Amino acid sequence: MEGKDKRWYAIHTYSGYEDAVTRYLKQRVESLAMNDKIFNVVVPKETKIKVKNGRRYKIEEKIYPGYILVEMILDNDSWYVVRNTPRVTGFVGPNASNPAPLSESEVQSLLSRMGDKEPSFQVDFKVDDVVRITDGPFKDNEGKVAEVDGERGKIKVLVPIFGRDTEVELDSLQVQKI
C-alpha cells in the first residue's frame, strides 16, 4: 500500500455528511500532524441556478453526493487516519485496503467544474419551439418560443390568451420542451 507521490482519492461518506467529514478530517490531520501526507480535502460542489416562484436563486450543489476527494500520499498511517474518521465508510477502489487513485484528467475536470463560480446559462431552445411553462403565473400553459436571449438565460414565449398570442418573458428554467 506504500505510495511515494501524492494522488487524489475518492472517499465514500454518509450521504449528507460530506461537509462534516471534511471538517473532521482536517481536524484529525492537524491534531495527528499528518500535514506531510494528507494535503487537501475537498467536497466537489458546483454553483447552479434554480428558479422558484419566478425568482432566480444560486445554490451550491454537490457533484457527487456521499463522496469527498482527498489529496494524499497513501501509506498505512494516512490510510488509517482517513478510514477511521467519523462517518467515513471507506475508500473507493477494488477493495477497502487497496484504494484506487483518481486519474489526473478526472481530477482536473472536477476541479475546473468547481472553479466556475459564475454559472453559465445553457439555453437549448430556439425560435418556434413549442414549450410548456412549468413555473410562474402562466404555469401549465403551452406556447411558442418567439425570442431567445442566451446571455441572460431568458426567452420570450407567445402564449395564447383570449384567442390572441401574448408575449411573455420567462427564465429558461421556467419552461420545458414538449
Summary of the structure (lengths in Angstrom):
residues: 178
radius of gyration: 23.1
end to end distance: 53.4
largest distance: 74.2
contacts: 492
relative contact order: 0.18
helix: 21%
strand: 40%
